[in-house]
Amino acid sequence: MKVAVFHPGTQHSWQTSLALQDLDRLAWYATSIFYQPDRFPYQLEQMVPKAVAVRLHSEFRRFSHSGLDPALVRTSGLIEWFERIAARAGWRKAAHWLDVIGNRSFTRALEADIKSAQPFALWGYNGSSLGSFAMAQDMGRRCILDRTIGDFRYYNQRMAELHDTYGEWFLPTERAIGTEQIERDQREFELSDVILLGSEFAANTIRLHAGPEVAAKVRVLNYCYDEALFANQPVPRPVPKDGPVKFLFIGQINPRKGIHHLLEAIERIPKERATLTIVGDLRMPQAVFARYADRVTYVPTVARSDIPAIMADHHVLVFPSYFEGSALSLLEGLASGLAIIQTPMSGMGVTARAGIMLEKPDTAALQQAIERVTEDRDQLDLWRAAAQEEAATYSFSSYRGRIASLLDALEI
């Protein structure tokens, strides 16, 4: 039986679809955004002034996946674009509601296929599968939920504890996930035949909070990095002995990611020993972030195709998160020859050969790890040399093999 994949955004759904296509198991891939230069809105590149066209292409190329057969790709709706515009503008509530509206519209667009007589299983993603899975279950279809984040009940507990000591670091929208969303997630779990998580940490949050019937459905399926961007990263050179070690953080900039620990720790390290670049969407009060401006090079969100060069220009990727599914930046960091400092909650990535695993998010422990890296550059060079070897576990071919094994085990 073939598998139909759907996601109104992107995440790693295109990699899942490409793996299934390679296995001759892809029925179709439905998404909202897929770069096809001869279609609207991508045709705008040819219709606007050159300076605007360059900016448009920078945005559009985020959704270019040349390996996928366009004949198997279905797109619908422009709401995803409006949602992204709202998010970039900082209109968080508007972006949330556009996401809700877009997911409903996307589900309606899939209805005819789901209710058809064609035999296929469905592979959907958290937050956008509830309606489609309900229809699919009525039709007797198998439903695979790819859950890219842990259980939000765990998140709410951790953020409530953190807010007691770091309350000023939170935007109101970052403090907790609402009851309605959690109830929808639970229903999504219940409608699924199998629930995939990217790491054991994330899987265990579902097992802990969603009940024994849901827990029995949970499996771990490790992700892969984007080889089109990261497979040909340069072999890392030895780190200079007399300059600063260049640390990098990539991701949403908020307390969930442990950004408060990172900024507190780097402030305690002499500038001549360590620098820090932060790349991502600022989701904390500007006034608090500004206190550390003299120790940070801040780069707002960039096109994914710009990330490899940024990583190649640094030595260590730091990710002290409290709550993830499994951060893809860690796999990309390995492929880029970066040593890794992370927490277990961040997901898959670091090994003893490639960096430091912290026990938990903590300023003092992170400071100690940074100091160790800056003081022992021979060890840092060994970690970096091993990182690209460790990345082989997360190659696309390995991911494709894991999907093949999963489908065999599920008898799909």
N, C-alpha and C positions, 0 to 999 in steps of 0.2 A: 504494500500500500504506500502511496506517496503522501507527502506532508505539505500542507499549505501554511505558510508563515505570514503573519500580519503584525504590523506595528505602525501606528500613525506618525511616529518620529523615526529615530534610527537606532541608537544604542548599538548593540552588536547584532541586530537582526539581519543585516546584510551579510555578515559573515556566516551566520547560521544558514541563510538561504543559499549562499555560494557553496557551502559544504554539502548541503542536500542536493544542489544541482550537480556537483561533481560526482555524487553517489547515485545520480539518476533517480533521486527520490523527491525532487521538488515539484509539487503540483503547480504552485504559483506563489509569488511574494507580493503582498499588498502593503503599500506604504503611502504616505502623503507627499514625500519629497524624494525625487530620484532624478538626477541631472541628465537631461536629454536636450542638447542644444537646439534642436529643431522644434521644441515645444514651448508654450507659454508656461511660466514667466521667464524661462531661460533665454528666449529669443530677445529679451530686453537688452542683452549684452551687445547685440548688433544694432540697437536702435537709439542708444544714448551716447552722450559725449564720452570720449576715451577715458577720462579720469573717473567717471561714474562707472563705466564698464569694467574697469580694473577692480573696483571695490565690489561690484556685483559678482564678478568671477571669483573673487576671493571667498565670498559667501557660498556661491553655488558649488564650488569645487569640494566643499565639505560633504556633498551628497553625490559625488561621482564614484561609481563602483563599476569599473569597466569590465570586470570578470563576469558580471551577471548578464544573462541573456535577456535583453529588453522584452522579448516575446513572453517571458515568464513574469514580468513585473507589471503590477497594476497600481496606478496612482489615482487619488481622488481628493478633491477639496483643497482650498487655499488657507483654511483656518490655521493650520500649523505655522504658516508664514507669519500671520498676524500675531500668533502666540509668541513666536520668537522675537518679533519686533517689540512687543510689549515687555518681554523679559529683558531685552537689551536696554530698553529705556528705563528700567527699574520699576515698572508698573506691575508689581508682584501679584496683587489681587486680580488685576485684569488678565494677566497671563494665566493664572490658575483657572479662572472661569472660561477663558478661551480654550484651555486644555480640556475641560469637562465637556464643553459644547463640541469641540473637535472630535473627541473620542466617541461621542454619541453619533455624530454624523458619519464617522468612519465605520462604526458598527452597522449602521443602516446600509451603507454601500456594499457591505459583505453579505447581506442577508440572502440575496438570491443564490449566491454560490453555496453558502452553508446549507441552505434548504434544498439544494439540488440533489439529484440521484448519484452524482459522481462520488466514487469512493475515495476519501482522503481523511487523514487525521489533521487536527489543527494545532499549530504551535504559536501561542500568543505570549504577550508580555504583561507584566503587572500594571494595573491601572487602566488597561484598555481592553481587557479580555472578558469582562463579566457578561455583557450582553451577548457576545458571540459564543461564549461557552454555553450559556443557557440555551441558545438555539441549537448548538451542536449536540448537546446532551439529548435534546428532544429527537434528534435525527440519529442517535446512536453512534455519534462520532467520538473517537478518542481525543482527549484534550490535554495538551502539554503546556504547562505554565512555566515560562522562563522568568523567574523572579530575580530581578537585578539588584535588590536591596533586601536587608533583613526585615524582621517584623517590627512594625512601628510601635508596638506596645513596649518593646525593649528600648527603642529610641526615646520614647516619652519618659520612661523611668530614668534613663541616663541623663537626659537633658534637664529634667527637673532637679536632679542632684547637682548638676553642674551650674544651674542657674543660681543656686544658693550662694555660690562663691564667685561666679564670673557673670553675674547678671547684666552688667553694663556692656558686655561683649555681644549680646543678643539683639537682633532685630525681632520685633514681635512675631513676624511670620516664621521665624526659625525655632521658636520655643517648643512647639508641640504640634503633632499631627492630630486633626480633629477626629471625633468619634465616628462621624459618618464615613470618612475615608477608611478607617480601621474596619468598620463593619462591612464595607464593600470588599476590602481585601480578604476578609474571612470568608465571605461568600464566594469569592474567586477561588480561594483555596478549596472550598468544598465542591465546586463544580469541576475541578481539575482531576485528571486521572493520575498525573505525576507532576511534581513541583521541582523545578531545577534551580539550584543556587550555585553561585560561583565559588563558594568557600565553605569550609566546615563551620566557621564562626557564624556566617549568615544562616546556614541551615539550622544550626542549633537554636537560633532565636525563634525560628518558626516552630521547631519541635517543642520549645519551652512554652510558647504562648498560644498556639493554635489548636491544641487538643490532640489526643492520641490518634484519631482517625486521619487527621491531616498529617500528623507527624509520620505516619506510615507511608505517605506518598512522597516524602522528601528525598531527593538525591542530589549529590554534588556533581556538577559538570563544569570543570575548569575552563576558563575563557582562553582566547589567544590574542596576540597582538596583531596589528595591521602590518603584514609583511610588505605591502606596497610602499609603506612609509618608513618602516623600521628595519627591514631585513638587511639593508646594505649600509648600516651605520658604521662609521670608521672604528677601527680597533683603538681602544683608549691608549693615550700616551701617558708616560709617567707624570705624576703631579709634581710641579716644581717644589723644591724644598724650602724656598724662602719667600713665597708669596702666599696669599690667602687661599684656603680651600673654598671652592665655589659650590655652595649648597643651593638646591632648587626645590621649590614646592609648586605643584600644579594641581589645581582643583578649585572647587568653591571655597571661598575664604570666609569661614564661619566657625563657631565653636565646635560643631559636630566633627570637623576635620582636625580639631586640636590646634587651631591656628594660634590660640592664646599661649599654649605651651611653647610653640615654636618661636613666637616673637619674644616671649620672656627669656627663653634660653639664649637666643642669638644676641640679645642685648647684653648678656653677661660675658660674651666672648669678645676679645679684642678684635677690632676691625682688621688689623693686619694678619689675623689668623683665620678669619672666616668672613665670607660675604653670603648674602641670601637674596635670591631672586624669587619672587612670587608671581605666578601667572594664573589668572582666573577671574571669576566674577566676585566682586566684593559684596559679601552678604553679612556685614557687620557694621556697626556705626562708624562713619568716617572719622569722627573725632577721636575714637579710641585707636583706630588704625594709625592715625596721624602721629601718635606719640612715638611710633617706631620708624617713622619715615626716613630718619637719617641712617638706619641700618638695613634698609630694604630697597631693592630695585623692583618696583611694581609694574607689571605688564598686564593690562586688561585682557580679556578673552581674545584669543587669536584663532585663525583657521588651523585645523588639525595638521594640515600640511606644513605649517610653520614650526610645529613642536619638535620634530627630529633635530633641526639645527639648534634649537634652544637647548635640548638635552645634550647634544654633542659638545656644547660649549661649557658644560658643568661637570662636576666630579661626583656629587652625591645627591640622590633624591631623598627627601625627607617627607614622611607621611604619617603623622601621629594621630590617626583618626580614632574616633570612638565608635563608629558605626558605618559599615559599608555592606555591599554585596561582595564585590571583590574589585578593587580599583585597577582599571586597565592601565593607568599611568605607571603602576609598579612593573607590569610586564614590559611596557614600552621602555622603562628605565633600564631594566635588565638588558634588553636588546640593544640599547644605546651605550652599554658599557658603564653604567652608573652604579656605584655602590649604593645600597639601600639602607635607610633607617626607617623602620615602620613598627606599628603595633600589630598584634594578632587580629584585632578588629578590622584592620585595613584590607585583609584578604590575602590572596596568594601573591608571592613575590620573593622576598628575601630568603636566603638559606645561609647556613654558617659559612659557606664559601663566598658569599656575595655581600655581606654586611651585618647589620645588627638588628635583632628583634627585641624591641622593648617589651617588658611584661605588660605594660598598660600606658595610656597617655599620662604623662607626668613631666612637669617642667624640669625638676632636678635630674631625673633619669635621662631626659633628652639632652640636657646640658652636658652631662657626663659622656654621653655617646658622641656628641659633637666634638668635645675636647679630645676624646680618644682618637677620633678620625684625624683631627688636625695635628696631633702629636706623633702619630705613627703612620707616616706617609708610605712607608714600605708596605705595611699591611693594607692600606688604602689601595695601592697599586695592585696587590694580589686580589682583593675583592673585585676591583674593576675588571681585571683580566678574566676572572671567573664568571662575571655576570652574563656575558654573551653566551657562554656555554650553558649556563643555567636556563637561559631564555629558550633553549631548544624544547624544553618541556611544554612551552606555550606557543609553538609554531602552529601555523594553520593546518598543516598535515596532521599534527597530533590532535588538534581539535576535531578535525573531520573524522579521524579514527575513533575518537570518543563518542561522537554522534552515531557513527555506524554501530558501535557496541551497544549504545543505549537503545537504538531502534531494535536491534536483535533481542536484547533483554526484554523489551516491552512487547515483542512479537508484533511489531507494526511493519 
